[in-house]
Amino acid sequence: MLYATIRNTKLADNLGGAPQVTPQDTPQDKIIAYCMEPRSKAEIAKFCGFKDIKHFTAHYLKPLLESGQLRMTIPDKPNSRNQKYITVKTED
């Protein structure tokens, strides 16, 4: 068996010190920022690091469309190969 003794260390040093202050960007935040100009579904998925387009669409793109944060450039043809997505600009 291997036994190790750690001397003269504080618990906070072992845990990395202070907790993280800045929050991480969520995929939804990245999508909203990236789609300031029209982007295809494949472009958005690649930017976010997703390879499975169906999973990406169901879990990220569709909820953003339903919440009104993104919109389609061709809403009458949701399955068009020329379909692109753009961020809806909100008035603050």
A tleap script that builds the chain and sets N, CA, C and O, in Angstrom:
source leaprc.protein.ff14SB
mol = sequence {
  NMET LEU TYR ALA THR ILE ARG ASN THR LYS
  LEU ALA ASP ASN LEU GLY GLY ALA PRO GLN
  VAL THR PRO GLN ASP THR PRO GLN ASP LYS
  ILE ILE ALA TYR CYS MET GLU PRO ARG SER
  LYS ALA GLU ILE ALA LYS PHE CYS GLY PHE
  LYS ASP ILE LYS HIE PHE THR ALA HIE TYR
  LEU LYS PRO LEU LEU GLU SER GLY GLN LEU
  ARG MET THR ILE PRO ASP LYS PRO ASN SER
  ARG ASN GLN LYS TYR ILE THR VAL LYS THR
  GLU CASP
}
set mol.1.N position { 0.832 -1.183 0.000 }
set mol.1.CA position { 0.000 0.000 0.000 }
set mol.1.C position { 0.875 1.244 0.000 }
set mol.1.O position { 2.001 1.258 0.497 }
set mol.2.N position { 0.298 2.281 -0.581 }
set mol.2.CA position { 1.010 3.542 -0.665 }
set mol.2.C position { 0.384 4.519 0.313 }
set mol.2.O position { -0.821 4.770 0.274 }
set mol.3.N position { 1.195 5.056 1.173 }
set mol.3.CA position { 0.732 6.043 2.130 }
set mol.3.C position { 1.442 7.352 1.844 }
set mol.3.O position { 2.653 7.378 1.626 }
set mol.4.N position { 0.692 8.422 1.844 }
set mol.4.CA position { 1.294 9.728 1.614 }
set mol.4.C position { 0.886 10.667 2.743 }
set mol.4.O position { -0.238 10.609 3.240 }
set mol.5.N position { 1.785 11.505 3.125 }
set mol.5.CA position { 1.518 12.483 4.153 }
set mol.5.C position { 1.676 13.869 3.535 }
set mol.5.O position { 2.699 14.188 2.929 }
set mol.6.N position { 0.658 14.662 3.702 }
set mol.6.CA position { 0.711 16.030 3.192 }
set mol.6.C position { 0.805 16.945 4.405 }
set mol.6.O position { -0.059 16.936 5.282 }
set mol.7.N position { 1.845 17.712 4.432 }
set mol.7.CA position { 2.078 18.573 5.588 }
set mol.7.C position { 1.959 20.040 5.199 }
set mol.7.O position { 2.185 20.428 4.053 }
set mol.8.N position { 1.605 20.819 6.175 }
set mol.8.CA position { 1.560 22.276 6.046 }
set mol.8.C position { 0.672 22.740 4.883 }
set mol.8.O position { 1.035 23.669 4.162 }
set mol.9.N position { -0.456 22.115 4.704 }
set mol.9.CA position { -1.393 22.582 3.683 }
set mol.9.C position { -2.708 22.928 4.355 }
set mol.9.O position { -3.083 22.337 5.368 }
set mol.10.N position { -3.389 23.882 3.781 }
set mol.10.CA position { -4.696 24.275 4.285 }
set mol.10.C position { -5.762 23.663 3.398 }
set mol.10.O position { -5.514 23.383 2.225 }
set mol.11.N position { -6.920 23.460 3.939 }
set mol.11.CA position { -8.024 22.873 3.193 }
set mol.11.C position { -8.405 23.747 1.999 }
set mol.11.O position { -8.696 23.216 0.928 }
set mol.12.N position { -8.410 25.046 2.153 }
set mol.12.CA position { -8.771 25.956 1.058 }
set mol.12.C position { -7.786 25.845 -0.103 }
set mol.12.O position { -8.181 25.979 -1.261 }
set mol.13.N position { -6.505 25.600 0.193 }
set mol.13.CA position { -5.514 25.446 -0.870 }
set mol.13.C position { -5.800 24.209 -1.709 }
set mol.13.O position { -5.603 24.219 -2.924 }
set mol.14.N position { -6.263 23.151 -1.067 }
set mol.14.CA position { -6.548 21.910 -1.780 }
set mol.14.C position { -7.812 22.017 -2.627 }
set mol.14.O position { -7.945 21.318 -3.632 }
set mol.15.N position { -8.737 22.883 -2.233 }
set mol.15.CA position { -9.995 23.011 -2.945 }
set mol.15.C position { -9.958 24.084 -4.034 }
set mol.15.O position { -10.960 24.316 -4.710 }
set mol.16.N position { -8.839 24.722 -4.201 }
set mol.16.CA position { -8.729 25.709 -5.273 }
set mol.16.C position { -9.018 27.129 -4.832 }
set mol.16.O position { -9.091 28.025 -5.673 }
set mol.17.N position { -9.183 27.362 -3.548 }
set mol.17.CA position { -9.374 28.723 -3.083 }
set mol.17.C position { -10.814 29.178 -3.160 }
set mol.17.O position { -11.732 28.441 -2.798 }
set mol.18.N position { -11.009 30.405 -3.637 }
set mol.18.CA position { -12.327 31.024 -3.670 }
set mol.18.C position { -13.226 30.368 -4.716 }
set mol.18.O position { -12.733 29.838 -5.711 }
set mol.19.N position { -14.533 30.401 -4.498 }
set mol.19.CA position { -15.451 29.830 -5.493 }
set mol.19.C position { -15.462 30.664 -6.772 }
set mol.19.O position { -15.073 31.832 -6.766 }
set mol.20.N position { -15.904 30.062 -7.846 }
set mol.20.CA position { -15.960 30.731 -9.140 }
set mol.20.C position { -16.974 31.872 -9.088 }
set mol.20.O position { -18.091 31.699 -8.600 }
set mol.21.N position { -16.577 33.034 -9.593 }
set mol.21.CA position { -17.422 34.208 -9.520 }
set mol.21.C position { -18.191 34.425 -10.817 }
set mol.21.O position { -19.369 34.782 -10.775 }
set mol.22.N position { -17.550 34.217 -11.977 }
set mol.22.CA position { -18.209 34.471 -13.255 }
set mol.22.C position { -18.936 33.222 -13.730 }
set mol.22.O position { -18.364 32.132 -13.716 }
set mol.23.N position { -20.199 33.365 -14.152 }
set mol.23.CA position { -20.937 32.204 -14.644 }
set mol.23.C position { -20.467 31.799 -16.041 }
set mol.23.O position { -19.960 32.626 -16.798 }
set mol.24.N position { -20.639 30.532 -16.370 }
set mol.24.CA position { -20.283 30.031 -17.691 }
set mol.24.C position { -21.394 30.385 -18.674 }
set mol.24.O position { -22.565 30.447 -18.300 }
set mol.25.N position { -21.022 30.618 -19.934 }
set mol.25.CA position { -22.022 30.838 -20.974 }
set mol.25.C position { -22.710 29.521 -21.282 }
set mol.25.O position { -22.052 28.497 -21.462 }
set mol.26.N position { -24.031 29.548 -21.343 }
set mol.26.CA position { -24.782 28.354 -21.697 }
set mol.26.C position { -24.822 28.243 -23.219 }
set mol.26.O position { -24.582 29.235 -23.906 }
set mol.27.N position { -25.118 27.069 -23.759 }
set mol.27.CA position { -25.253 26.953 -25.210 }
set mol.27.C position { -26.303 27.920 -25.767 }
set mol.27.O position { -26.145 28.438 -26.872 }
set mol.28.N position { -27.369 28.162 -25.009 }
set mol.28.CA position { -28.400 29.086 -25.468 }
set mol.28.C position { -27.844 30.506 -25.606 }
set mol.28.O position { -28.160 31.210 -26.565 }
set mol.29.N position { -27.017 30.920 -24.649 }
set mol.29.CA position { -26.404 32.243 -24.723 }
set mol.29.C position { -25.477 32.352 -25.929 }
set mol.29.O position { -25.447 33.379 -26.608 }
set mol.30.N position { -24.725 31.291 -26.189 }
set mol.30.CA position { -23.822 31.282 -27.342 }
set mol.30.C position { -24.609 31.380 -28.651 }
set mol.30.O position { -24.219 32.104 -29.568 }
set mol.31.N position { -25.722 30.641 -28.726 }
set mol.31.CA position { -26.548 30.637 -29.939 }
set mol.31.C position { -27.122 32.029 -30.187 }
set mol.31.O position { -27.088 32.524 -31.313 }
set mol.32.N position { -27.643 32.655 -29.148 }
set mol.32.CA position { -28.241 33.982 -29.291 }
set mol.32.C position { -27.196 35.000 -29.748 }
set mol.32.O position { -27.479 35.836 -30.606 }
set mol.33.N position { -26.010 34.934 -29.186 }
set mol.33.CA position { -24.945 35.863 -29.577 }
set mol.33.C position { -24.469 35.595 -31.004 }
set mol.33.O position { -24.205 36.532 -31.757 }
set mol.34.N position { -24.360 34.321 -31.376 }
set mol.34.CA position { -23.849 33.930 -32.697 }
set mol.34.C position { -24.835 34.252 -33.816 }
set mol.34.O position { -24.426 34.495 -34.952 }
set mol.35.N position { -26.112 34.254 -33.508 }
set mol.35.CA position { -27.143 34.443 -34.537 }
set mol.35.C position { -27.566 35.899 -34.701 }
set mol.35.O position { -28.699 36.169 -35.100 }
set mol.36.N position { -26.691 36.821 -34.406 }
set mol.36.CA position { -27.000 38.230 -34.659 }
set mol.36.C position { -27.147 38.472 -36.160 }
set mol.36.O position { -27.814 39.417 -36.580 }
set mol.37.N position { -26.525 37.620 -36.958 }
set mol.37.CA position { -26.760 37.620 -38.401 }
set mol.37.C position { -27.281 36.230 -38.758 }
set mol.37.O position { -26.981 35.271 -38.047 }
set mol.38.N position { -28.046 36.092 -39.828 }
set mol.38.CA position { -28.670 34.792 -40.155 }
set mol.38.C position { -27.650 33.666 -40.301 }
set mol.38.O position { -26.636 33.813 -40.982 }
set mol.39.N position { -27.940 32.537 -39.647 }
set mol.39.CA position { -27.068 31.359 -39.673 }
set mol.39.C position { -27.911 30.117 -39.919 }
set mol.39.O position { -29.062 30.044 -39.490 }
set mol.40.N position { -27.330 29.133 -40.615 }
set mol.40.CA position { -28.024 27.867 -40.836 }
set mol.40.C position { -27.931 27.007 -39.581 }
set mol.40.O position { -27.101 27.246 -38.704 }
set mol.41.N position { -28.800 26.005 -39.515 }
set mol.41.CA position { -28.806 25.085 -38.380 }
set mol.41.C position { -27.455 24.383 -38.239 }
set mol.41.O position { -26.951 24.223 -37.127 }
set mol.42.N position { -26.871 23.967 -39.359 }
set mol.42.CA position { -25.571 23.287 -39.335 }
set mol.42.C position { -24.469 24.222 -38.831 }
set mol.42.O position { -23.600 23.797 -38.071 }
set mol.43.N position { -24.499 25.471 -39.241 }
set mol.43.CA position { -23.496 26.443 -38.781 }
set mol.43.C position { -23.578 26.643 -37.274 }
set mol.43.O position { -22.556 26.681 -36.588 }
set mol.44.N position { -24.797 26.770 -36.763 }
set mol.44.CA position { -24.994 26.994 -35.332 }
set mol.44.C position { -24.534 25.784 -34.530 }
set mol.44.O position { -23.843 25.929 -33.523 }
set mol.45.N position { -24.921 24.580 -34.978 }
set mol.45.CA position { -24.540 23.350 -34.277 }
set mol.45.C position { -23.019 23.191 -34.255 }
set mol.45.O position { -22.447 22.827 -33.228 }
set mol.46.N position { -22.376 23.457 -35.367 }
set mol.46.CA position { -20.914 23.336 -35.444 }
set mol.46.C position { -20.243 24.343 -34.510 }
set mol.46.O position { -19.274 24.009 -33.828 }
set mol.47.N position { -20.751 25.562 -34.480 }
set mol.47.CA position { -20.205 26.603 -33.615 }
set mol.47.C position { -20.279 26.190 -32.142 }
set mol.47.O position { -19.357 26.451 -31.369 }
set mol.48.N position { -21.381 25.547 -31.767 }
set mol.48.CA position { -21.582 25.126 -30.374 }
set mol.48.C position { -20.917 23.786 -30.059 }
set mol.48.O position { -20.888 23.368 -28.902 }
set mol.49.N position { -20.384 23.113 -31.078 }
set mol.49.CA position { -19.688 21.849 -30.851 }
set mol.49.C position { -20.575 20.618 -30.880 }
set mol.49.O position { -20.175 19.569 -30.376 }
set mol.50.N position { -21.768 20.712 -31.453 }
set mol.50.CA position { -22.674 19.569 -31.536 }
set mol.50.C position { -22.538 18.897 -32.890 }
set mol.50.O position { -22.422 19.568 -33.916 }
set mol.51.N position { -22.551 17.568 -32.891 }
set mol.51.CA position { -22.483 16.808 -34.137 }
set mol.51.C position { -23.835 16.207 -34.508 }
set mol.51.O position { -24.123 15.990 -35.685 }
set mol.52.N position { -24.656 15.942 -33.504 }
set mol.52.CA position { -25.982 15.366 -33.730 }
set mol.52.C position { -26.992 16.497 -33.915 }
set mol.52.O position { -27.425 17.112 -32.941 }
set mol.53.N position { -27.364 16.769 -35.160 }
set mol.53.CA position { -28.244 17.887 -35.481 }
set mol.53.C position { -29.642 17.697 -34.881 }
set mol.53.O position { -30.253 18.668 -34.435 }
set mol.54.N position { -30.156 16.459 -34.866 }
set mol.54.CA position { -31.499 16.220 -34.318 }
set mol.54.C position { -31.554 16.539 -32.828 }
set mol.54.O position { -32.486 17.194 -32.362 }
set mol.55.N position { -30.562 16.079 -32.091 }
set mol.55.CA position { -30.497 16.365 -30.651 }
set mol.55.C position { -30.358 17.874 -30.424 }
set mol.55.O position { -31.035 18.446 -29.570 }
set mol.56.N position { -29.487 18.498 -31.187 }
set mol.56.CA position { -29.267 19.945 -31.068 }
set mol.56.C position { -30.568 20.713 -31.323 }
set mol.56.O position { -30.912 21.634 -30.582 }
set mol.57.N position { -31.282 20.322 -32.378 }
set mol.57.CA position { -32.532 21.002 -32.723 }
set mol.57.C position { -33.569 20.838 -31.615 }
set mol.57.O position { -34.197 21.813 -31.202 }
set mol.58.N position { -33.749 19.617 -31.136 }
set mol.58.CA position { -34.785 19.341 -30.130 }
set mol.58.C position { -34.495 19.998 -28.783 }
set mol.58.O position { -35.414 20.492 -28.128 }
set mol.59.N position { -33.234 20.010 -28.363 }
set mol.59.CA position { -32.906 20.485 -27.025 }
set mol.59.C position { -32.472 21.944 -26.936 }
set mol.59.O position { -32.521 22.528 -25.853 }
set mol.60.N position { -32.059 22.535 -28.021 }
set mol.60.CA position { -31.559 23.907 -27.963 }
set mol.60.C position { -32.269 24.855 -28.930 }
set mol.60.O position { -32.754 25.909 -28.517 }
set mol.61.N position { -32.335 24.498 -30.194 }
set mol.61.CA position { -32.877 25.406 -31.195 }
set mol.61.C position { -34.395 25.584 -31.054 }
set mol.61.O position { -34.893 26.710 -31.050 }
set mol.62.N position { -35.124 24.472 -30.941 }
set mol.62.CA position { -36.583 24.538 -30.859 }
set mol.62.C position { -37.058 25.329 -29.639 }
set mol.62.O position { -37.958 26.157 -29.782 }
set mol.63.N position { -36.493 25.114 -28.440 }
set mol.63.CA position { -36.926 25.929 -27.292 }
set mol.63.C position { -36.668 27.431 -27.479 }
set mol.63.O position { -37.462 28.256 -27.026 }
set mol.64.N position { -35.564 27.784 -28.142 }
set mol.64.CA position { -35.288 29.200 -28.395 }
set mol.64.C position { -36.296 29.786 -29.386 }
set mol.64.O position { -36.700 30.941 -29.254 }
set mol.65.N position { -36.699 28.991 -30.372 }
set mol.65.CA position { -37.719 29.438 -31.327 }
set mol.65.C position { -39.066 29.622 -30.624 }
set mol.65.O position { -39.757 30.616 -30.849 }
set mol.66.N position { -39.433 28.667 -29.779 }
set mol.66.CA position { -40.712 28.722 -29.076 }
set mol.66.C position { -40.782 29.869 -28.074 }
set mol.66.O position { -41.850 30.437 -27.848 }
set mol.67.N position { -39.639 30.209 -27.474 }
set mol.67.CA position { -39.618 31.306 -26.496 }
set mol.67.C position { -39.544 32.674 -27.164 }
set mol.67.O position { -39.687 33.701 -26.501 }
set mol.68.N position { -39.321 32.689 -28.478 }
set mol.68.CA position { -39.285 33.951 -29.195 }
set mol.68.C position { -37.928 34.628 -29.216 }
set mol.68.O position { -37.825 35.778 -29.642 }
set mol.69.N position { -36.880 33.942 -28.764 }
set mol.69.CA position { -35.539 34.531 -28.759 }
set mol.69.C position { -34.863 34.411 -30.122 }
set mol.69.O position { -33.984 35.205 -30.458 }
set mol.70.N position { -35.275 33.419 -30.902 }
set mol.70.CA position { -34.794 33.247 -32.273 }
set mol.70.C position { -36.003 33.219 -33.195 }
set mol.70.O position { -37.119 32.915 -32.774 }
set mol.71.N position { -35.757 33.540 -34.458 }
set mol.71.CA position { -36.824 33.406 -35.448 }
set mol.71.C position { -36.235 32.845 -36.735 }
set mol.71.O position { -35.034 32.946 -36.987 }
set mol.72.N position { -37.109 32.250 -37.540 }
set mol.72.CA position { -36.701 31.696 -38.828 }
set mol.72.C position { -36.747 32.801 -39.882 }
set mol.72.O position { -37.582 33.702 -39.808 }
set mol.73.N position { -35.845 32.726 -40.865 }
set mol.73.CA position { -35.879 33.697 -41.952 }
set mol.73.C position { -36.956 33.343 -42.972 }
set mol.73.O position { -37.432 34.214 -43.701 }
set mol.74.N position { -37.346 32.054 -43.028 }
set mol.74.CA position { -38.415 31.612 -43.928 }
set mol.74.C position { -39.435 30.836 -43.081 }
set mol.74.O position { -39.466 29.607 -43.130 }
set mol.75.N position { -40.268 31.544 -42.308 }
set mol.75.CA position { -41.185 30.852 -41.393 }
set mol.75.C position { -42.234 29.980 -42.084 }
set mol.75.O position { -42.736 29.028 -41.487 }
set mol.76.N position { -42.567 30.297 -43.329 }
set mol.76.CA position { -43.563 29.496 -44.052 }
set mol.76.C position { -43.020 28.142 -44.485 }
set mol.76.O position { -43.792 27.232 -44.787 }
set mol.77.N position { -41.701 28.000 -44.518 }
set mol.77.CA position { -41.063 26.746 -44.950 }
set mol.77.C position { -40.009 26.329 -43.922 }
set mol.77.O position { -38.815 26.527 -44.147 }
set mol.78.N position { -40.442 25.754 -42.798 }
set mol.78.CA position { -39.485 25.403 -41.733 }
set mol.78.C position { -38.465 24.343 -42.129 }
set mol.78.O position { -37.407 24.259 -41.506 }
set mol.79.N position { -38.750 23.529 -43.149 }
set mol.79.CA position { -37.815 22.479 -43.563 }
set mol.79.C position { -37.008 22.851 -44.802 }
set mol.79.O position { -36.349 21.996 -45.393 }
set mol.80.N position { -37.056 24.115 -45.199 }
set mol.80.CA position { -36.323 24.561 -46.376 }
set mol.80.C position { -34.820 24.394 -46.177 }
set mol.80.O position { -34.303 24.631 -45.085 }
set mol.81.N position { -34.122 23.988 -47.233 }
set mol.81.CA position { -32.666 23.843 -47.139 }
set mol.81.C position { -31.994 25.204 -47.030 }
set mol.81.O position { -30.821 25.289 -46.667 }
set mol.82.N position { -32.726 26.266 -47.340 }
set mol.82.CA position { -32.195 27.625 -47.243 }
set mol.82.C position { -32.583 28.317 -45.932 }
set mol.82.O position { -32.325 29.506 -45.748 }
set mol.83.N position { -33.207 27.554 -45.023 }
set mol.83.CA position { -33.661 28.121 -43.757 }
set mol.83.C position { -32.475 28.609 -42.928 }
set mol.83.O position { -31.454 27.931 -42.819 }
set mol.84.N position { -32.629 29.783 -42.354 }
set mol.84.CA position { -31.617 30.342 -41.460 }
set mol.84.C position { -32.332 30.862 -40.223 }
set mol.84.O position { -33.549 31.043 -40.221 }
set mol.85.N position { -31.571 31.093 -39.195 }
set mol.85.CA position { -32.112 31.532 -37.914 }
set mol.85.C position { -31.405 32.810 -37.496 }
set mol.85.O position { -30.202 32.966 -37.707 }
set mol.86.N position { -32.167 33.727 -36.898 }
set mol.86.CA position { -31.609 35.007 -36.482 }
set mol.86.C position { -32.169 35.378 -35.114 }
set mol.86.O position { -33.310 35.051 -34.789 }
set mol.87.N position { -31.356 36.063 -34.319 }
set mol.87.CA position { -31.770 36.497 -32.996 }
set mol.87.C position { -32.813 37.600 -33.113 }
set mol.87.O position { -32.696 38.505 -33.940 }
set mol.88.N position { -33.835 37.505 -32.267 }
set mol.88.CA position { -34.857 38.541 -32.207 }
set mol.88.C position { -34.319 39.630 -31.291 }
set mol.88.O position { -33.970 39.370 -30.139 }
set mol.89.N position { -34.255 40.838 -31.805 }
set mol.89.CA position { -33.737 41.964 -31.017 }
set mol.89.C position { -34.838 42.452 -30.101 }
set mol.89.O position { -35.955 42.733 -30.536 }
set mol.90.N position { -34.499 42.549 -28.809 }
set mol.90.CA position { -35.473 43.003 -27.826 }
set mol.90.C position { -35.202 44.454 -27.456 }
set mol.90.O position { -34.057 44.906 -27.426 }
set mol.91.N position { -36.272 45.163 -27.180 }
set mol.91.CA position { -36.157 46.558 -26.748 }
set mol.91.C position { -36.009 46.571 -25.234 }
set mol.91.O position { -36.892 46.102 -24.516 }
set mol.92.N position { -34.900 47.104 -24.751 }
set mol.92.CA position { -34.679 47.162 -23.295 }
set mol.92.C position { -35.102 48.479 -22.727 }
set mol.92.O position { -34.986 48.697 -21.521 }
savepdb mol mol.pdb
quit
